[in-house]
Amino acid sequence: MESPDRNSTGDIYLFKPELGKAMFQSEVQVQRRGNGGDEWDYIMSEVQGTLEFSVELHKFHNVDLFQRGFYQIRAGLKVSPRVPHRLIATTQDNTGECSFSSAGVYDGTVFSRIFQILYRNEEITVNDCMIFKVHLLLDGERVEEVLSEVDFQLKLDLHFTENEQQLAEIATVPMISSRTLCLHFHPRRGLHHHVPVMFDYFHLSVISVSIHASLVALHQPLISFARPGKGSWLGKGSPESPSDPSAMSVENLVFGAGYCKPVLSEVYCSAAITERSQGSFYVASEHCLQRAHSWHRRLCRLLLAALDGLTSYHSALRKEIPTLQHTLHS
């Protein structure tokens, strides 16, 4: 596992390959085929990709906190607003509200269970697990590239109160320190890290965090996405031109909206893939079929590579931790 680096702002970076900026744009091109000079309009298809981030808050260690009282860790995943996305956060037991025994979800942020700190060098086992499921609207011709370029940040906030009565309104408990993990996701290898996150000097404490992420699905858009606007990292930009999932069929996704041209005769329709639109028939050309086959093969290979990356990591982990194999079978 890679060791984290820090910068002057306190952000923690988990391995930093050379990354470009994700450019998400709808692209319209006109291609010419040889020989007869046949033209066809190519309009870029969009694909919905789903990533799952599994985060576990393991142990909290009080190095030298100045105040006794009640503490809580709040975790939130932020996604670059340049790529249309939807984010869903859930906890292991999927309880509604947090308490002294369980975590909860509030407005997309996971609140850990509440724990009390009384002594210096005290260690608390938190063991709160959460899942952040991210649906992304991707350029159909650059799926792997765009996934590699998307910026993800895991924000961890430390909250404190010495007044037990304030816990009844948990959202009002003030934040005293914050740290941000910059996560660079690789669609084939996924992301697997276990890191200690230390809060600032005035609230000297550490929470150990395990993070795992993997690509789990690629298919036609099934939900509406807000187009990128002038938003912030919090993803609160105004929705612009939300996509209509019912308008994207599997045929449109594979062949593209401009792949097929109307044919005058319906004779050819019995031997080709056709689509009825406003009473007209559309047929996919041989070139179109070849391109669709190549595109579909690339997506399948990417999903298989993601699965292989996940199983390879799991196998390596079982070798490093022999007791894990017994735990999984028990």
C-alpha positions as CSV (number, residue, x, y, z in Angstrom):
1,M,0.0,0.0,0.0
2,E,1.2,3.5,-0.8
3,S,2.1,5.9,2.0
4,P,0.1,9.1,2.2
5,D,1.6,12.5,1.5
6,R,0.5,15.8,2.9
7,N,0.5,19.3,1.6
8,S,0.3,22.6,3.3
9,T,-3.5,22.6,3.4
10,G,-3.7,19.3,5.4
11,D,-5.0,17.3,2.4
12,I,-3.8,13.7,2.2
13,Y,-3.0,12.3,-1.2
14,L,-3.2,8.5,-1.8
15,F,-0.8,7.9,-4.7
16,K,-0.5,10.6,-7.3
17,P,-0.1,9.5,-11.0
18,E,0.0,12.1,-13.7
19,L,-3.6,13.0,-14.2
20,G,-5.2,15.2,-16.8
21,K,-8.4,17.1,-16.2
22,A,-11.6,15.3,-17.0
23,M,-13.2,17.0,-20.0
24,F,-16.8,16.0,-20.3
25,Q,-18.4,17.2,-23.5
26,S,-21.0,16.0,-26.0
27,E,-19.2,15.5,-29.2
28,V,-20.7,15.6,-32.7
29,Q,-18.5,14.5,-35.6
30,V,-19.2,13.8,-39.3
31,Q,-17.2,10.8,-40.6
32,R,-16.7,9.9,-44.3
33,R,-16.4,6.3,-45.4
34,G,-14.2,5.4,-48.3
35,N,-15.0,4.3,-51.8
36,G,-18.6,5.6,-52.2
37,G,-18.1,8.5,-49.9
38,D,-21.0,7.5,-47.8
39,E,-21.5,9.9,-44.8
40,W,-23.0,9.1,-41.5
41,D,-23.5,11.4,-38.5
42,Y,-21.8,10.2,-35.3
43,I,-23.3,11.5,-32.1
44,M,-21.4,10.4,-29.0
45,S,-23.3,8.0,-26.7
46,E,-23.3,8.4,-22.9
47,V,-22.8,5.5,-20.5
48,Q,-23.8,5.3,-16.8
49,G,-21.0,3.9,-14.7
50,T,-21.4,2.9,-11.1
51,L,-18.6,2.9,-8.5
52,E,-18.8,1.7,-4.9
53,F,-16.6,3.1,-2.2
54,S,-16.5,1.0,1.0
55,V,-15.2,3.0,4.0
56,E,-14.5,1.7,7.5
57,L,-13.7,3.9,10.5
58,H,-11.8,1.4,12.6
59,K,-10.1,2.8,15.8
60,F,-10.0,6.3,17.3
61,H,-6.9,7.1,19.4
62,N,-6.8,10.1,21.7
63,V,-3.2,11.2,21.5
64,D,-3.6,14.5,23.5
65,L,-7.2,15.9,23.3
66,F,-7.6,18.9,25.6
67,Q,-11.2,18.3,26.5
68,R,-13.2,15.5,27.8
69,G,-16.6,14.9,26.2
70,F,-18.5,13.4,23.3
71,Y,-16.8,13.0,19.9
72,Q,-18.0,11.9,16.5
73,I,-16.5,11.4,13.0
74,R,-18.5,12.5,10.0
75,A,-17.5,11.2,6.5
76,G,-18.6,12.5,3.2
77,L,-17.5,11.7,-0.4
78,K,-17.2,14.6,-2.8
79,V,-17.1,14.1,-6.6
80,S,-15.8,16.6,-9.1
81,P,-18.8,18.6,-10.5
82,R,-17.3,18.5,-14.0
83,V,-18.8,15.0,-14.4
84,P,-22.6,14.6,-14.0
85,H,-23.1,12.2,-11.0
86,R,-25.5,11.0,-8.4
87,L,-24.3,9.9,-4.9
88,I,-26.0,7.6,-2.4
89,A,-24.6,6.9,1.1
90,T,-25.7,4.0,3.2
91,T,-24.4,2.4,6.5
92,Q,-23.9,-1.3,7.3
93,D,-27.1,-1.7,9.3
94,N,-28.9,1.1,7.4
95,T,-30.2,2.8,10.5
96,G,-31.8,6.2,10.2
97,E,-30.2,8.1,13.1
98,C,-26.8,7.8,14.8
99,S,-26.5,6.9,18.4
100,F,-23.9,5.6,20.9
101,S,-24.2,2.2,19.2
102,S,-24.7,2.8,15.5
103,A,-23.9,5.2,12.6
104,G,-26.5,7.2,10.6
105,V,-26.8,9.1,7.3
106,Y,-27.8,12.8,7.1
107,D,-28.0,14.5,3.8
108,G,-25.5,12.3,2.1
109,T,-23.0,12.5,5.0
110,V,-22.4,9.5,7.3
111,F,-22.3,10.3,11.0
112,S,-20.4,7.8,13.1
113,R,-21.6,6.5,16.4
114,I,-21.0,8.8,19.3
115,F,-18.2,8.0,21.6
116,Q,-17.0,9.5,24.9
117,I,-13.4,10.4,25.6
118,L,-12.2,10.6,29.2
119,Y,-8.5,9.9,29.3
120,R,-5.3,10.7,27.5
121,N,-4.1,7.9,25.1
122,E,-7.5,6.3,25.3
123,E,-8.4,4.1,22.3
124,I,-12.0,3.6,21.1
125,T,-13.0,0.9,18.7
126,V,-15.5,2.6,16.3
127,N,-15.9,-0.1,13.6
128,D,-18.4,1.9,11.5
129,C,-18.8,0.7,7.9
130,M,-20.4,2.7,5.1
131,I,-20.9,2.5,1.3
132,F,-20.8,5.4,-1.0
133,K,-22.4,4.5,-4.4
134,V,-21.5,6.9,-7.2
135,H,-23.4,6.9,-10.5
136,L,-21.5,8.8,-13.2
137,L,-22.6,9.9,-16.7
138,L,-19.6,9.1,-18.9
139,D,-18.5,9.7,-22.5
140,G,-19.2,6.4,-24.2
141,E,-16.0,6.5,-26.2
142,R,-13.7,7.5,-23.3
143,V,-15.1,5.5,-20.4
144,E,-11.8,4.2,-18.9
145,E,-10.0,7.5,-19.5
146,V,-12.7,9.6,-17.8
147,L,-13.0,7.2,-14.9
148,S,-9.2,7.6,-14.3
149,E,-9.5,11.4,-14.4
150,V,-12.4,12.0,-12.0
151,D,-11.4,13.6,-8.8
152,F,-12.8,12.0,-5.6
153,Q,-12.3,13.4,-2.1
154,L,-13.2,11.8,1.2
155,K,-13.8,14.4,3.9
156,L,-13.5,13.5,7.5
157,D,-14.7,15.9,10.2
158,L,-14.2,15.7,13.9
159,H,-17.1,17.0,16.0
160,F,-17.2,17.6,19.7
161,T,-19.5,18.6,22.5
162,E,-19.1,18.4,26.3
163,N,-22.9,18.9,26.8
164,E,-24.7,15.5,26.6
165,Q,-28.0,17.3,26.1
166,Q,-26.8,18.7,22.8
167,L,-26.6,15.2,21.4
168,A,-30.4,15.3,21.1
169,E,-29.8,17.7,18.2
170,I,-26.8,15.9,16.7
171,A,-26.6,18.1,13.6
172,T,-25.8,21.2,15.8
173,V,-22.7,19.6,17.4
174,P,-19.8,21.8,16.2
175,M,-16.9,20.7,14.0
176,I,-13.5,21.2,15.6
177,S,-11.1,19.7,13.0
178,S,-11.2,18.4,9.4
179,R,-9.1,16.3,7.1
180,T,-9.5,15.5,3.4
181,L,-8.3,12.4,1.6
182,C,-7.8,12.9,-2.2
183,L,-8.6,9.6,-3.8
184,H,-7.3,8.7,-7.3
185,F,-9.4,5.9,-8.6
186,H,-8.1,3.4,-11.2
187,P,-10.9,1.6,-13.1
188,R,-8.9,-1.6,-13.5
189,R,-7.1,-1.8,-10.2
190,G,-9.7,-0.1,-8.1
191,L,-8.5,1.6,-4.9
192,H,-7.5,-0.1,-1.7
193,H,-5.9,1.7,1.3
194,H,-5.6,1.6,5.0
195,V,-4.4,4.9,6.5
196,P,-4.2,6.6,9.9
197,V,-5.7,10.1,9.6
198,M,-4.4,12.5,12.2
199,F,-6.3,15.7,13.1
200,D,-4.6,19.0,13.8
201,Y,-2.3,19.8,16.7
202,F,-4.9,21.4,18.9
203,H,-7.1,18.3,18.6
204,L,-4.4,15.7,18.5
205,S,-6.1,12.4,17.7
206,V,-6.0,9.7,15.0
207,I,-8.7,7.7,13.3
208,S,-7.7,4.6,11.3
209,V,-9.6,4.3,8.0
210,S,-9.9,1.5,5.4
211,I,-11.0,2.5,1.9
212,H,-11.9,0.1,-0.9
213,A,-13.4,1.1,-4.3
214,S,-14.3,-0.7,-7.5
215,L,-16.1,-0.3,-10.7
216,V,-19.3,-2.4,-10.5
217,A,-21.5,-1.6,-13.5
218,L,-21.6,0.0,-17.0
219,H,-24.9,0.3,-18.8
220,Q,-27.3,2.8,-20.5
221,P,-28.3,5.7,-18.3
222,L,-31.2,4.6,-16.1
223,I,-31.5,7.8,-13.9
224,S,-31.5,11.5,-14.5
225,F,-28.3,13.5,-14.1
226,A,-27.8,17.2,-13.4
227,R,-25.5,18.6,-16.1
228,P,-22.4,20.4,-14.7
229,G,-23.0,24.0,-13.8
230,K,-21.2,26.6,-11.8
231,G,-21.1,24.4,-8.7
232,S,-18.6,23.8,-6.0
233,W,-16.9,20.7,-4.7
234,L,-19.9,20.1,-2.6
235,G,-21.8,19.3,-5.7
236,K,-24.5,21.9,-5.0
237,G,-24.5,23.5,-8.5
238,S,-27.8,24.3,-10.1
239,P,-29.2,21.4,-12.2
240,E,-28.9,22.2,-15.9
241,S,-30.6,20.1,-18.6
242,P,-31.2,16.9,-16.7
243,S,-31.1,13.9,-19.0
244,D,-34.2,11.8,-19.6
245,P,-33.3,8.2,-19.0
246,S,-36.3,7.0,-20.9
247,A,-34.9,8.6,-24.1
248,M,-31.8,6.4,-24.1
249,S,-32.4,2.9,-25.3
250,V,-29.8,0.1,-25.6
251,E,-29.8,0.6,-29.4
252,N,-29.1,4.3,-29.1
253,L,-26.4,3.6,-26.6
254,V,-24.6,1.0,-28.8
255,F,-25.1,2.5,-32.2
256,G,-25.3,6.2,-31.3
257,A,-28.1,8.5,-32.2
258,G,-26.6,9.3,-35.6
259,Y,-25.4,5.8,-36.6
260,C,-28.5,4.7,-38.6
261,K,-29.9,6.2,-41.7
262,P,-33.4,5.7,-43.0
263,V,-33.9,3.2,-45.9
264,L,-36.5,3.6,-48.6
265,S,-37.3,0.0,-48.8
266,E,-38.5,-2.2,-45.9
267,V,-37.0,-5.3,-47.6
268,Y,-33.7,-4.9,-45.8
269,C,-35.3,-4.5,-42.4
270,S,-35.9,-8.2,-42.0
271,A,-32.2,-8.9,-42.2
272,A,-30.9,-6.0,-40.0
273,I,-31.3,-4.5,-36.6
274,T,-34.1,-1.9,-37.0
275,E,-35.6,0.8,-34.9
276,R,-39.1,2.2,-35.4
277,S,-39.2,6.0,-34.9
278,Q,-42.2,8.1,-35.9
279,G,-43.3,5.4,-38.5
280,S,-39.8,5.2,-40.2
281,F,-37.4,2.3,-40.2
282,Y,-33.7,2.6,-39.4
283,V,-31.0,0.1,-40.3
284,A,-27.5,-0.3,-38.9
285,S,-24.8,-0.4,-41.6
286,E,-22.0,-3.0,-41.6
287,H,-19.5,-0.3,-40.5
288,C,-21.9,0.7,-37.7
289,L,-22.2,-3.0,-36.5
290,Q,-18.4,-3.4,-36.5
291,R,-18.0,-0.2,-34.4
292,A,-20.7,-1.3,-32.0
293,H,-19.1,-4.7,-31.6
294,S,-15.7,-3.1,-30.8
295,W,-17.2,-0.7,-28.4
296,H,-19.2,-3.4,-26.5
297,R,-16.0,-5.6,-26.3
298,R,-14.1,-2.7,-24.7
299,L,-16.7,-2.2,-22.0
300,C,-16.8,-6.0,-21.3
301,R,-13.0,-6.1,-21.1
302,L,-13.0,-3.1,-18.7
303,L,-15.6,-4.8,-16.4
304,L,-13.7,-8.1,-16.4
305,A,-10.4,-6.2,-15.7
306,A,-12.1,-4.5,-12.7
307,L,-13.3,-7.9,-11.4
308,D,-9.9,-9.4,-11.9
309,G,-8.3,-6.4,-10.0
310,L,-10.7,-7.0,-7.1
311,T,-10.2,-10.7,-6.9
312,S,-6.4,-10.3,-7.2
313,Y,-6.3,-7.9,-4.3
314,H,-8.5,-10.3,-2.2
315,S,-6.2,-13.2,-3.0
316,A,-3.1,-11.1,-2.0
317,L,-4.9,-10.1,1.2
318,R,-5.7,-13.7,2.2
319,K,-2.0,-14.6,1.8
320,E,-0.9,-11.7,4.0
321,I,-3.5,-12.4,6.6
322,P,-4.0,-16.2,6.9
323,T,-6.7,-15.8,9.6
324,L,-8.9,-13.9,7.1
325,Q,-9.5,-17.1,5.1
326,H,-10.8,-18.8,8.2
327,T,-13.0,-15.8,9.0
328,L,-14.5,-15.8,5.5
329,H,-15.4,-19.5,5.6
330,S,-16.8,-19.4,9.2
